[in-house]
């Protein structure tokens, strides 16, 4: 009787050609002085390029970065992980900041031109023909020019920028030896979903099975935007930011396109703040228009969400509040629940709305001793609330932000989403917002109103998209 043919599984990564070529050339030249698994190098690079956009600095940073704890690296890649990091750093493929006790080390990628210059220099020095550099046996690499279907701006003639739109699709055969770091995140998510409360289990399954994106249109949009930003850039730093913005978007789009078949869709809950993190929460807002079926959905977002949710904490302080504190809380409550908190800060500081948002970030989330001049006006107008905020940041300035995020996740995941699922409405969530079908808008708003009235006493401002 013939043996049944084994079904092979693969993990697919999408990475810029310039970075991968640089890595493969240095491996080909024998620069790695240890017994390595080549796919680990690519997974580490993929982590940096795909996860860096999760951070709030998002599309306004000069370098792509991700903080990684040694404990995490060891658990995922084994005891030899320092060899991989050391090689990538020493060979100029990534760089890292200084290590601080009890803090994660931040790892960064360089800009494309650095990889290109380095690559061409090594080819020349060692007199190497590109065709002689073969990918490792476990890889299948396909080159993709993402800009082929994009209308290129005619005034932009810099070939280096077009090189940035050439990526590799890398298929890696999953084996018993490498599945730990190729599929562990997806498998961990599966375990979480299967053991989660009933409504979260349904949300996780629904997300994996139904969240899709029109990848071609989304990538075309991102590349067109990239070329426009490059053309407008007035410095190398602005060009680098444009490139990072573009690569973050392409990576996000490709991960969604791959879906559960390529183990690149994710749905997990943070143990720290309780938020549900998914490919959607990491997707730039202007790419939501390309979600499949989005024209039949409605996006319902709590305006001024973090400032609004702070009212739940302030309610506890009202119990023994003085007359002045009661007045401050009443004033704060009115501005935040009406959705005009940032406009109020604009008036206080005589600044723009964007700058007022930045000011709130400094007031609420920075260290107590930082940005004292920026906090001065708020401290004068809301002295007692300022003291309350500061009191939650004495031990660790991140504690206040985490507390607000925990309140947010309780409101949106434990209460609103649970009630929606009980009504057979399975939402997509983005921390302080839900996305549902338009036909479910009325029911969703009723549920949100009920939850917020219980928590705040009245319905705050909900923005609809």
HUMO-V960212 format. One record per backbone hydrogen bond with DSSP energy under -1.0 kcal/mol. CO is the residue of the C=O (numbers start at 0). NH is the residue of the N-H. E is the energy in kcal/mol with one decimal. If there is no record, write none. Layout:
co = (CO,CO)
nh = (NH,NH)
e = (E,E)
This chain:
co = (8,10,12,14,15,16,17,18,19,20,21,22,23,24,25,26,33,36,37,38,39,40,41,42,43,44,45,46,47,50,51,54,56,63,65,67,68,69,70,71,72,73,77,79,80,81,82,83,84,85,86,87,87,88,94,99,104,105,106,107,110,111,112,113,114,115,116,117,118,119,120,121,122,128,129,131,135,137,139,141,143,144,146,152,157,158,159,161,162,164,165,166,167,168,169,170,171,174,177,178,182,183,184,185,186,187,188,189,190,196,197,198,199,200,201,202,203,204,205,206,211,212,213,214,215,216,217,218,219,220,221,222,223,224,225,226,227,228,234,235,236,237,238,239,240,241,242,243,244,245,246,247,248,249,250,251,252,253,254,257,258,267,269,274,276,277,279,283,284,286,287,289,290,292,293,295,297,298,299,300,303,304,305,307,308,309,310,312,317,321,322,323,324,325,326,327,328,329,330,331,332,333,334,335,336,339,340,341,342,343,344,345,345,351,352,353,354,355,356,357,358,359,360,361,366,370,374,375,376,377,381,382,383,384,385,386,387,389,395,397,398,399,400,401,402,403,404,405,406,407,408,408,409,410,411,414,415,416,417,419,420,427,429,431,432,433,434,435,436,437,439,440,441,442,443,444,445,446,447,448,449,450,451,460,462)
nh = (173,171,169,167,19,20,21,22,23,24,25,26,27,28,30,29,35,39,41,42,43,44,45,46,47,48,49,50,51,53,54,57,59,108,106,104,72,73,74,75,76,77,80,82,84,85,86,87,88,89,90,92,93,91,107,102,67,96,65,94,114,115,116,117,118,119,120,121,122,123,124,125,127,131,132,133,138,172,170,168,166,147,149,155,161,162,163,164,165,145,16,143,14,141,12,139,10,178,181,182,186,187,188,189,190,191,192,193,194,200,201,202,203,204,205,206,207,208,209,210,291,214,217,218,219,220,221,222,223,224,225,226,227,228,229,230,231,232,238,239,240,241,242,243,244,245,246,247,248,249,250,251,252,253,254,255,256,257,258,261,263,276,273,269,267,281,282,286,287,289,290,213,293,295,296,437,435,464,433,462,307,308,309,310,311,313,314,315,320,325,326,327,328,329,330,331,332,333,334,335,336,337,339,338,460,343,344,345,346,347,348,349,350,355,356,357,358,359,360,361,362,363,364,365,369,374,378,379,380,381,385,386,387,388,389,390,391,392,398,401,402,403,404,405,406,407,408,409,410,411,412,413,414,415,416,418,419,420,421,424,423,434,431,301,429,299,427,297,439,440,443,444,445,446,447,448,449,450,451,452,453,454,455,302,300)
e = (-2.9,-2.7,-3.0,-3.1,-1.8,-3.0,-1.5,-2.1,-3.0,-2.2,-1.7,-2.0,-2.4,-1.9,-2.3,-1.3,-1.1,-1.8,-1.2,-2.3,-2.2,-2.1,-2.6,-2.3,-1.9,-2.4,-2.4,-2.1,-1.2,-1.8,-1.2,-2.3,-2.5,-1.7,-2.5,-1.4,-2.2,-2.6,-2.0,-2.0,-3.0,-1.9,-1.7,-1.5,-2.1,-2.9,-2.3,-2.4,-2.4,-3.1,-2.3,-2.7,-1.8,-1.7,-3.1,-2.3,-2.6,-1.7,-1.7,-1.8,-1.1,-2.2,-2.5,-2.1,-2.4,-2.6,-2.1,-2.0,-2.2,-1.9,-2.6,-2.4,-1.9,-2.0,-1.9,-1.1,-2.1,-1.5,-2.7,-2.9,-2.9,-1.5,-1.5,-1.6,-1.0,-2.0,-1.0,-1.7,-1.9,-2.6,-2.1,-3.1,-1.8,-2.4,-2.5,-1.5,-2.4,-1.7,-1.4,-2.4,-2.5,-2.7,-2.0,-2.0,-2.1,-2.3,-2.9,-2.5,-1.5,-2.6,-2.0,-2.0,-2.9,-2.2,-2.5,-2.5,-2.3,-2.1,-2.0,-2.2,-1.6,-1.6,-2.4,-2.7,-2.2,-2.3,-2.0,-2.7,-2.4,-2.2,-2.0,-2.6,-2.1,-2.5,-2.5,-2.2,-1.7,-1.3,-1.7,-2.3,-2.3,-2.0,-2.1,-2.5,-2.4,-2.0,-2.7,-2.2,-1.7,-2.5,-2.5,-2.1,-2.6,-2.8,-2.0,-1.8,-2.6,-2.3,-1.6,-1.0,-2.1,-3.1,-1.3,-2.8,-2.3,-1.1,-1.6,-2.0,-1.4,-1.8,-2.0,-2.8,-2.3,-1.8,-1.9,-2.7,-2.0,-2.3,-2.1,-3.7,-2.8,-2.8,-1.4,-1.7,-1.4,-2.4,-1.9,-1.0,-1.2,-2.3,-1.8,-2.2,-2.9,-2.3,-2.3,-2.9,-3.0,-1.9,-2.0,-2.4,-2.5,-1.4,-2.2,-1.3,-1.5,-2.0,-2.0,-1.9,-1.8,-2.2,-2.6,-1.7,-1.3,-1.9,-1.9,-1.9,-2.1,-2.0,-2.0,-1.9,-2.7,-3.0,-2.3,-1.0,-1.8,-1.7,-2.6,-1.7,-2.2,-3.3,-2.5,-1.6,-1.8,-2.6,-2.5,-2.0,-1.0,-1.5,-2.1,-2.3,-2.3,-2.1,-2.3,-2.3,-2.0,-2.6,-2.6,-2.0,-2.5,-2.9,-2.3,-1.5,-1.2,-3.0,-1.7,-2.3,-2.3,-2.6,-2.0,-2.6,-2.2,-3.0,-2.3,-2.2,-2.4,-2.8,-2.2,-3.1,-2.3,-1.6,-2.4,-2.6,-1.8,-2.1,-2.6,-2.6,-2.3,-2.4,-2.7,-2.2,-1.7,-1.9,-3.5,-2.2,-3.0)
